Structure formats: C-alpha cells, structure tokens
Amino acid sequence: MSKEQLIAELEKLTPDERLEILEAFWPPELRGPTEEEKALLDRELEDYRKNPNDVVPWEEVKTRLRRDREQTG
C-alpha cells in the first residue's frame, strides 16, 4: 500500500479511530499536555481573565531574561 493509499484510508476513519492510531505511534511525551498541565493552563487562563492588566508582554519577558543572562553571564 502506498503512502497516498494509506492516507486515503485513514481519511475514512472517524476522529476517534484516527486518534487511536495516532496514539499507537506517537511518543507519549509529544501527545500534548497532561491532565495536570491542562489544569494548570485552565487556572492560569482564569487568572488572566480576572486580572488581564497583570500580565507582562512576551517582548518584555524576553528583554528581562536577556538582561538577567548578561548580568550573570
């Protein structure tokens, strides 16, 4: 069976069937966040929604990290 034929057959499957096949071949550490990580992300999102002005823009975070690295480096 060619790769194209295999893909055509996979497209006939339900999303749950595709996920089952994916999980059989994909390393566990690359399958996405764990339940614990999802809970942490949910808590962080809720905190952000309650306090949207308390966040630090990513560019500022990178600047601080570079500055700290230069001072310790």
Backbone as XML, in Angstrom:
<?xml version="1.0"?>
<chain id="A" units="angstrom">
  <residue number="1" name="MET">
    <atom name="N" x="0.856" y="-1.178" z="0.000"/>
    <atom name="CA" x="0.000" y="0.000" z="0.000"/>
    <atom name="C" x="0.898" y="1.236" z="0.000"/>
  </residue>
  <residue number="2" name="SER">
    <atom name="N" x="0.618" y="2.165" z="-0.865"/>
    <atom name="CA" x="1.401" y="3.393" z="-0.935"/>
    <atom name="C" x="0.991" y="4.356" z="0.177"/>
  </residue>
  <residue number="3" name="LYS">
    <atom name="N" x="1.827" y="5.339" z="0.397"/>
    <atom name="CA" x="1.527" y="6.359" z="1.397"/>
    <atom name="C" x="0.221" y="7.066" z="1.059"/>
  </residue>
  <residue number="4" name="GLU">
    <atom name="N" x="0.009" y="7.369" z="-0.220"/>
    <atom name="CA" x="-1.223" y="8.043" z="-0.652"/>
    <atom name="C" x="-2.451" y="7.177" z="-0.377"/>
  </residue>
  <residue number="5" name="GLN">
    <atom name="N" x="-2.317" y="5.874" z="-0.609"/>
    <atom name="CA" x="-3.438" y="4.963" z="-0.344"/>
    <atom name="C" x="-3.718" y="4.878" z="1.156"/>
  </residue>
  <residue number="6" name="LEU">
    <atom name="N" x="-2.655" y="4.834" z="1.916"/>
    <atom name="CA" x="-2.811" y="4.775" z="3.363"/>
    <atom name="C" x="-3.515" y="6.019" z="3.878"/>
  </residue>
  <residue number="7" name="ILE">
    <atom name="N" x="-3.107" y="7.173" z="3.403"/>
    <atom name="CA" x="-3.746" y="8.425" z="3.815"/>
    <atom name="C" x="-5.217" y="8.433" z="3.419"/>
  </residue>
  <residue number="8" name="ALA">
    <atom name="N" x="-5.514" y="7.951" z="2.214"/>
    <atom name="CA" x="-6.909" y="7.898" z="1.752"/>
    <atom name="C" x="-7.740" y="7.008" z="2.672"/>
  </residue>
  <residue number="9" name="GLU">
    <atom name="N" x="-7.166" y="5.905" z="3.117"/>
    <atom name="CA" x="-7.887" y="5.007" z="4.018"/>
    <atom name="C" x="-8.061" y="5.643" z="5.396"/>
  </residue>
  <residue number="10" name="LEU">
    <atom name="N" x="-7.028" y="6.304" z="5.869"/>
    <atom name="CA" x="-7.125" y="6.963" z="7.172"/>
    <atom name="C" x="-8.196" y="8.044" z="7.179"/>
  </residue>
  <residue number="11" name="GLU">
    <atom name="N" x="-8.357" y="8.728" z="6.057"/>
    <atom name="CA" x="-9.367" y="9.789" z="5.966"/>
    <atom name="C" x="-10.786" y="9.244" z="6.090"/>
  </residue>
  <residue number="12" name="LYS">
    <atom name="N" x="-10.975" y="7.954" z="5.895"/>
    <atom name="CA" x="-12.295" y="7.336" z="6.014"/>
    <atom name="C" x="-12.665" y="7.036" z="7.465"/>
  </residue>
  <residue number="13" name="LEU">
    <atom name="N" x="-11.685" y="7.086" z="8.341"/>
    <atom name="CA" x="-11.908" y="6.753" z="9.745"/>
    <atom name="C" x="-12.545" y="7.905" z="10.500"/>
  </residue>
  <residue number="14" name="THR">
    <atom name="N" x="-13.152" y="7.567" z="11.617"/>
    <atom name="CA" x="-13.721" y="8.595" z="12.490"/>
    <atom name="C" x="-12.573" y="9.293" z="13.224"/>
  </residue>
  <residue number="15" name="PRO">
    <atom name="N" x="-12.821" y="10.473" z="13.765"/>
    <atom name="CA" x="-11.767" y="11.142" z="14.545"/>
    <atom name="C" x="-11.245" y="10.280" z="15.693"/>
  </residue>
  <residue number="16" name="ASP">
    <atom name="N" x="-12.121" y="9.564" z="16.371"/>
    <atom name="CA" x="-11.677" y="8.709" z="17.476"/>
    <atom name="C" x="-10.775" y="7.586" z="16.981"/>
  </residue>
  <residue number="17" name="GLU">
    <atom name="N" x="-11.100" y="7.006" z="15.833"/>
    <atom name="CA" x="-10.259" y="5.952" z="15.264"/>
    <atom name="C" x="-8.896" y="6.501" z="14.852"/>
  </residue>
  <residue number="18" name="ARG">
    <atom name="N" x="-8.891" y="7.684" z="14.284"/>
    <atom name="CA" x="-7.613" y="8.305" z="13.905"/>
    <atom name="C" x="-6.761" y="8.583" z="15.135"/>
  </residue>
  <residue number="19" name="LEU">
    <atom name="N" x="-7.405" y="9.054" z="16.195"/>
    <atom name="CA" x="-6.679" y="9.339" z="17.423"/>
    <atom name="C" x="-6.077" y="8.064" z="17.998"/>
  </residue>
  <residue number="20" name="GLU">
    <atom name="N" x="-6.820" y="6.986" z="17.935"/>
    <atom name="CA" x="-6.317" y="5.698" z="18.428"/>
    <atom name="C" x="-5.059" y="5.279" z="17.667"/>
  </residue>
  <residue number="21" name="ILE">
    <atom name="N" x="-5.073" y="5.450" z="16.371"/>
    <atom name="CA" x="-3.903" y="5.110" z="15.551"/>
    <atom name="C" x="-2.748" y="6.056" z="15.866"/>
  </residue>
  <residue number="22" name="LEU">
    <atom name="N" x="-3.043" y="7.323" z="15.981"/>
    <atom name="CA" x="-2.001" y="8.306" z="16.309"/>
    <atom name="C" x="-1.329" y="7.962" z="17.632"/>
  </residue>
  <residue number="23" name="GLU">
    <atom name="N" x="-2.119" y="7.638" z="18.625"/>
    <atom name="CA" x="-1.572" y="7.328" z="19.949"/>
    <atom name="C" x="-0.726" y="6.059" z="19.931"/>
  </residue>
  <residue number="24" name="ALA">
    <atom name="N" x="-1.012" y="5.160" z="18.998"/>
    <atom name="CA" x="-0.225" y="3.927" z="18.904"/>
    <atom name="C" x="1.186" y="4.197" z="18.396"/>
  </residue>
  <residue number="25" name="PHE">
    <atom name="N" x="1.368" y="5.260" z="17.631"/>
    <atom name="CA" x="2.659" y="5.535" z="17.018"/>
    <atom name="C" x="3.370" y="6.774" z="17.553"/>
  </residue>
  <residue number="26" name="TRP">
    <atom name="N" x="2.639" y="7.703" z="18.128"/>
    <atom name="CA" x="3.222" y="8.970" z="18.560"/>
    <atom name="C" x="3.776" y="8.816" z="19.968"/>
  </residue>
  <residue number="27" name="PRO">
    <atom name="N" x="4.988" y="9.279" z="20.238"/>
    <atom name="CA" x="5.557" y="9.163" z="21.589"/>
    <atom name="C" x="4.674" y="9.901" z="22.605"/>
  </residue>
  <residue number="28" name="PRO">
    <atom name="N" x="4.470" y="9.305" z="23.764"/>
    <atom name="CA" x="3.605" y="9.924" z="24.781"/>
    <atom name="C" x="4.004" y="11.351" z="25.130"/>
  </residue>
  <residue number="29" name="GLU">
    <atom name="N" x="5.307" y="11.636" z="25.186"/>
    <atom name="CA" x="5.737" y="12.979" z="25.590"/>
    <atom name="C" x="5.412" y="14.035" z="24.545"/>
  </residue>
  <residue number="30" name="LEU">
    <atom name="N" x="5.011" y="13.624" z="23.345"/>
    <atom name="CA" x="4.675" y="14.586" z="22.290"/>
    <atom name="C" x="3.182" y="14.660" z="22.005"/>
  </residue>
  <residue number="31" name="ARG">
    <atom name="N" x="2.379" y="14.051" z="22.827"/>
    <atom name="CA" x="0.931" y="13.979" z="22.579"/>
    <atom name="C" x="0.155" y="15.166" z="23.095"/>
  </residue>
  <residue number="32" name="GLY">
    <atom name="N" x="0.817" y="16.139" z="23.675"/>
    <atom name="CA" x="0.102" y="17.301" z="24.190"/>
    <atom name="C" x="0.162" y="17.341" z="25.697"/>
  </residue>
  <residue number="33" name="PRO">
    <atom name="N" x="-0.492" y="18.319" z="26.278"/>
    <atom name="CA" x="-0.412" y="18.487" z="27.726"/>
    <atom name="C" x="-1.088" y="17.342" z="28.485"/>
  </residue>
  <residue number="34" name="THR">
    <atom name="N" x="-0.515" y="17.029" z="29.641"/>
    <atom name="CA" x="-1.118" y="16.037" z="30.527"/>
    <atom name="C" x="-2.347" y="16.656" z="31.190"/>
  </residue>
  <residue number="35" name="GLU">
    <atom name="N" x="-3.098" y="15.859" z="31.901"/>
    <atom name="CA" x="-4.261" y="16.391" z="32.616"/>
    <atom name="C" x="-3.822" y="17.424" z="33.647"/>
  </residue>
  <residue number="36" name="GLU">
    <atom name="N" x="-2.699" y="17.174" z="34.287"/>
    <atom name="CA" x="-2.171" y="18.125" z="35.273"/>
    <atom name="C" x="-1.791" y="19.445" z="34.589"/>
  </residue>
  <residue number="37" name="GLU">
    <atom name="N" x="-1.161" y="19.361" z="33.440"/>
    <atom name="CA" x="-0.782" y="20.571" z="32.702"/>
    <atom name="C" x="-2.021" y="21.315" z="32.200"/>
  </residue>
  <residue number="38" name="LYS">
    <atom name="N" x="-3.026" y="20.577" z="31.766"/>
    <atom name="CA" x="-4.269" y="21.216" z="31.323"/>
    <atom name="C" x="-4.918" y="21.970" z="32.472"/>
  </residue>
  <residue number="39" name="ALA">
    <atom name="N" x="-4.916" y="21.372" z="33.659"/>
    <atom name="CA" x="-5.498" y="22.035" z="34.829"/>
    <atom name="C" x="-4.731" y="23.317" z="35.151"/>
  </residue>
  <residue number="40" name="LEU">
    <atom name="N" x="-3.401" y="23.265" z="35.070"/>
    <atom name="CA" x="-2.586" y="24.453" z="35.308"/>
    <atom name="C" x="-2.909" y="25.535" z="34.277"/>
  </residue>
  <residue number="41" name="LEU">
    <atom name="N" x="-2.993" y="25.155" z="33.014"/>
    <atom name="CA" x="-3.325" y="26.126" z="31.966"/>
    <atom name="C" x="-4.705" y="26.737" z="32.192"/>
  </residue>
  <residue number="42" name="ASP">
    <atom name="N" x="-5.668" y="25.914" z="32.615"/>
    <atom name="CA" x="-7.009" y="26.425" z="32.903"/>
    <atom name="C" x="-6.984" y="27.431" z="34.046"/>
  </residue>
  <residue number="43" name="ARG">
    <atom name="N" x="-6.200" y="27.130" z="35.088"/>
    <atom name="CA" x="-6.092" y="28.065" z="36.223"/>
    <atom name="C" x="-5.443" y="29.372" z="35.785"/>
  </residue>
  <residue number="44" name="GLU">
    <atom name="N" x="-4.401" y="29.266" z="34.980"/>
    <atom name="CA" x="-3.722" y="30.475" z="34.505"/>
    <atom name="C" x="-4.645" y="31.311" z="33.620"/>
  </residue>
  <residue number="45" name="LEU">
    <atom name="N" x="-5.414" y="30.654" z="32.769"/>
    <atom name="CA" x="-6.351" y="31.369" z="31.906"/>
    <atom name="C" x="-7.421" y="32.071" z="32.738"/>
  </residue>
  <residue number="46" name="GLU">
    <atom name="N" x="-7.922" y="31.395" z="33.755"/>
    <atom name="CA" x="-8.928" y="32.002" z="34.623"/>
    <atom name="C" x="-8.343" y="33.209" z="35.355"/>
  </residue>
  <residue number="47" name="ASP">
    <atom name="N" x="-7.107" y="33.081" z="35.830"/>
    <atom name="CA" x="-6.447" y="34.207" z="36.496"/>
    <atom name="C" x="-6.286" y="35.377" z="35.533"/>
  </residue>
  <residue number="48" name="TYR">
    <atom name="N" x="-5.907" y="35.078" z="34.303"/>
    <atom name="CA" x="-5.763" y="36.139" z="33.295"/>
    <atom name="C" x="-7.101" y="36.835" z="33.048"/>
  </residue>
  <residue number="49" name="ARG">
    <atom name="N" x="-8.152" y="36.056" z="32.946"/>
    <atom name="CA" x="-9.478" y="36.651" z="32.691"/>
    <atom name="C" x="-9.908" y="37.559" z="33.839"/>
  </residue>
  <residue number="50" name="LYS">
    <atom name="N" x="-9.534" y="37.181" z="35.057"/>
    <atom name="CA" x="-9.886" y="38.001" z="36.224"/>
    <atom name="C" x="-8.999" y="39.234" z="36.329"/>
  </residue>
  <residue number="51" name="ASN">
    <atom name="N" x="-7.746" y="39.118" z="35.870"/>
    <atom name="CA" x="-6.767" y="40.198" z="36.043"/>
    <atom name="C" x="-5.990" y="40.438" z="34.743"/>
  </residue>
  <residue number="52" name="PRO">
    <atom name="N" x="-6.646" y="40.855" z="33.678"/>
    <atom name="CA" x="-5.953" y="40.989" z="32.389"/>
    <atom name="C" x="-4.845" y="42.041" z="32.373"/>
  </residue>
  <residue number="53" name="ASN">
    <atom name="N" x="-4.872" y="42.968" z="33.305"/>
    <atom name="CA" x="-3.841" y="44.014" z="33.333"/>
    <atom name="C" x="-2.593" y="43.595" z="34.104"/>
  </residue>
  <residue number="54" name="ASP">
    <atom name="N" x="-2.620" y="42.417" z="34.702"/>
    <atom name="CA" x="-1.482" y="41.945" z="35.481"/>
    <atom name="C" x="-0.448" y="41.193" z="34.647"/>
  </residue>
  <residue number="55" name="VAL">
    <atom name="N" x="-0.672" y="41.055" z="33.368"/>
    <atom name="CA" x="0.250" y="40.271" z="32.537"/>
    <atom name="C" x="1.426" y="41.121" z="32.078"/>
  </residue>
  <residue number="56" name="VAL">
    <atom name="N" x="2.517" y="40.430" z="31.740"/>
    <atom name="CA" x="3.710" y="41.082" z="31.208"/>
    <atom name="C" x="3.823" y="40.651" z="29.749"/>
  </residue>
  <residue number="57" name="PRO">
    <atom name="N" x="3.937" y="41.581" z="28.827"/>
    <atom name="CA" x="4.057" y="41.213" z="27.411"/>
    <atom name="C" x="5.301" y="40.350" z="27.176"/>
  </residue>
  <residue number="58" name="TRP">
    <atom name="N" x="5.191" y="39.413" z="26.234"/>
    <atom name="CA" x="6.266" y="38.485" z="25.945"/>
    <atom name="C" x="7.572" y="39.214" z="25.595"/>
  </residue>
  <residue number="59" name="GLU">
    <atom name="N" x="7.489" y="40.281" z="24.844"/>
    <atom name="CA" x="8.703" y="41.017" z="24.488"/>
    <atom name="C" x="9.427" y="41.527" z="25.732"/>
  </residue>
  <residue number="60" name="GLU">
    <atom name="N" x="8.673" y="41.962" z="26.710"/>
    <atom name="CA" x="9.286" y="42.439" z="27.954"/>
    <atom name="C" x="9.919" y="41.288" z="28.724"/>
  </residue>
  <residue number="61" name="VAL">
    <atom name="N" x="9.259" y="40.142" z="28.731"/>
    <atom name="CA" x="9.814" y="38.960" z="29.385"/>
    <atom name="C" x="11.145" y="38.589" z="28.744"/>
  </residue>
  <residue number="62" name="LYS">
    <atom name="N" x="11.190" y="38.552" z="27.414"/>
    <atom name="CA" x="12.431" y="38.216" z="26.711"/>
    <atom name="C" x="13.529" y="39.221" z="27.030"/>
  </residue>
  <residue number="63" name="THR">
    <atom name="N" x="13.187" y="40.499" z="27.060"/>
    <atom name="CA" x="14.169" y="41.535" z="27.379"/>
    <atom name="C" x="14.735" y="41.326" z="28.779"/>
  </residue>
  <residue number="64" name="ARG">
    <atom name="N" x="13.873" y="41.041" z="29.737"/>
    <atom name="CA" x="14.323" y="40.814" z="31.115"/>
    <atom name="C" x="15.229" y="39.581" z="31.192"/>
  </residue>
  <residue number="65" name="LEU">
    <atom name="N" x="14.835" y="38.502" z="30.498"/>
    <atom name="CA" x="15.639" y="37.288" z="30.519"/>
    <atom name="C" x="17.015" y="37.523" z="29.918"/>
  </residue>
  <residue number="66" name="ARG">
    <atom name="N" x="17.067" y="38.245" z="28.804"/>
    <atom name="CA" x="18.361" y="38.550" z="28.171"/>
    <atom name="C" x="19.223" y="39.404" z="29.104"/>
  </residue>
  <residue number="67" name="ARG">
    <atom name="N" x="18.607" y="40.395" z="29.724"/>
    <atom name="CA" x="19.337" y="41.277" z="30.626"/>
    <atom name="C" x="19.874" y="40.481" z="31.811"/>
  </residue>
  <residue number="68" name="ASP">
    <atom name="N" x="19.037" y="39.620" z="32.373"/>
    <atom name="CA" x="19.477" y="38.812" z="33.526"/>
    <atom name="C" x="20.600" y="37.871" z="33.129"/>
  </residue>
  <residue number="69" name="ARG">
    <atom name="N" x="20.520" y="37.296" z="31.934"/>
    <atom name="CA" x="21.553" y="36.385" z="31.468"/>
    <atom name="C" x="22.881" y="37.126" z="31.269"/>
  </residue>
  <residue number="70" name="GLU">
    <atom name="N" x="22.814" y="38.332" z="30.743"/>
    <atom name="CA" x="24.009" y="39.145" z="30.521"/>
    <atom name="C" x="24.659" y="39.531" z="31.852"/>
  </residue>
  <residue number="71" name="GLN">
    <atom name="N" x="23.826" y="39.793" z="32.863"/>
    <atom name="CA" x="24.361" y="40.216" z="34.161"/>
    <atom name="C" x="25.014" y="39.045" z="34.894"/>
  </residue>
  <residue number="72" name="THR">
    <atom name="N" x="24.508" y="37.834" z="34.667"/>
    <atom name="CA" x="25.056" y="36.665" z="35.349"/>
    <atom name="C" x="26.094" y="35.945" z="34.504"/>
  </residue>
  <residue number="73" name="GLY">
    <atom name="N" x="26.104" y="36.251" z="33.195"/>
    <atom name="CA" x="26.938" y="35.527" z="32.255"/>
    <atom name="C" x="28.324" y="35.938" z="32.204"/>
  </residue>
</chain>
